[in-house]
Amino acid sequence: SRADRLTAQASATGHLNTIMTLYEIVEPPVPSPLSGVPLPVLRRAIAVLARSARAQTIAVADGEGVRFLAGAPTR
């Protein structure tokens, strides 16, 4: 699922337990599998992760952010 890919990407890039803006996710300095993902799709994936305590939405100065949390993947 996109939610699992989002968590895997955050883990692979060392972003677990750090805050990232949605812009950083869809427009990273180095292209990733999540580059260019439409924001509505990204928000839905984050909502899935938030329901399973694997992400937390954060208000940041320039918009929306998310903190990815280590947790067991949902099946």
C-alpha positions in Angstrom: 0.0 0.0 0.0 1.1 3.6 -0.3 1.0 4.0 3.4 3.5 1.1 3.8 5.7 2.6 1.0 5.6 6.0 2.8 6.8 4.4 6.0 9.5 2.4 4.2 10.7 5.5 2.5 10.8 7.5 5.8 12.8 4.6 7.4 15.2 4.2 4.4 16.0 7.9 4.4 16.4 8.2 8.2 13.2 10.3 8.7 11.5 8.2 11.4 10.7 10.3 14.4 11.5 13.5 12.6 9.1 16.1 11.1 8.9 16.4 7.4 6.7 18.8 5.4 4.5 17.4 2.8 6.5 19.4 0.2 9.7 17.6 1.3 8.0 14.3 0.7 6.7 15.0 -2.8 9.6 17.2 -3.9 12.7 15.7 -2.3 16.2 16.8 -3.2 16.9 13.3 -4.5 14.1 11.7 -6.5 12.3 9.0 -4.6 9.3 6.6 -5.3 7.1 9.3 -3.7 8.3 12.2 -5.9 5.3 13.9 -7.4 2.6 11.9 -5.5 -0.6 14.1 -5.5 -1.2 15.7 -2.2 -4.7 14.2 -1.7 -3.2 10.7 -2.1 -0.4 11.6 0.3 -2.8 12.9 2.9 -4.9 9.7 2.6 -1.8 7.5 3.2 -0.8 9.7 6.2 -4.3 9.3 7.6 -4.0 5.5 7.3 -0.7 5.7 9.1 -2.1 8.0 11.8 -4.9 5.6 12.5 -2.4 2.8 13.2 -0.1 5.1 15.3 2.6 5.1 12.6 2.4 8.8 11.8 1.3 12.0 13.4 0.3 15.2 11.5 2.0 18.3 12.6 1.3 22.0 11.9 4.5 23.6 10.6 5.3 27.2 9.8 5.0 26.7 6.0 2.1 24.4 5.9 1.5 20.7 6.8 4.0 18.3 8.2 4.1 14.7 9.4 6.2 12.8 11.9 6.7 9.1 11.0 6.8 6.8 14.0 8.3 3.3 14.1 5.6 0.7 14.5 4.4 -2.7 13.4 3.1 -2.7 9.8 -0.6 -3.3 9.4 -1.8 -6.2 7.4 
